[in-house]
């Protein structure tokens, strides 16, 4: 038997206080605005601040557009970003 195609499905469970990216307002787990405009077929990565005072989630592309050369802080609460 030979596998001709394979579609992998995964689900993530976030311990986040928001279900949407607070920058582009698209749902966490779906594509950001940039990936939607590029009609990307892959899923955009989402990240969550693991600082115990902040549990906000964002799309990785949305954060990198904001913080090109700056120290990373949560855009909502201005707490230092930690991603352990």
C-alpha angles and dihedrals in degrees: 000000000000126000111229098184139003129199114194120202125191137173130206127205114210127201087209130136092223133053095198132056104261091218104049098015093227115135118271106251093038129080124288122239091265093055091044091053090049088048090232115187093203124079121258117240118249125204134196129204107245093198106125090231094053131042100169118145130211141170110263092233091053092053095046091052090056099040107043096142105359136096109269118251130158108270091218104047103012093233118148113268118244123178110179 
